[in-house]
């Protein structure tokens, strides 16, 4: 009897071990996973230092599965420069249709025109035809459009940067100022200009007049002296 119980216990332990080994595989078969690739391209005249572009994944329902590190149904990812990256894996444990949006946050570079496209994402979780578990089908299309897209791409265009010294009225140009007032150069009046005053030299005439008086006095005195004799 004791041996019989021991046999039952051994069979039970064997069944438990089989269940333990098989359970993870069964669970794994009931979960579908999705990784969504996103790319960013730049055109025009991009800066020497690559800019960081923020990609935003948002669930249309807060109960939908999201990548880890999401908050309130929103996950943000950074792509530096013209590059591609995959959003973290999303696990779907149940059948259904799940909808999301993917967009790009507008940056701060005034020379860049940022792609404001919004992509609608639908994830269909169905049973595999061979009964092996769940499979996922992802469909992407732009908002207000119906054409299915093979990729999610944001294109940002940069304008050329013009140096300040080449911009009319730029900061390197000196402010316009009026030239300082200057006196006109002195010029001699023309020969035929009308006289505005008498500039005749009178000293020779005065000397001549004094000399004449002296001669008259001398002659007068000489004449008187002769008469006296």
Secondary structure, DSSP 4 states (H G I P E B T S, - for coil): -HHHHHHHHHHHHHHHHHHHHHHHHHHHHT-EEE--EEEEEEEES--SSPPEEEEEEEESSTTS---TT-BTTEEEEEEESSEEEEPPPEEE-S-EEEEEEEEE---S-TTEE----EEEEEEEEEE-TTSSSEEEEEEEEETT----BS--EEEEEEPPPPPGGGSTT-TTSPPP-PPPP-PPPP-PPPTTSPP-S-----HHHHHHHHHHHHHHHHHHHHHHHHHH-
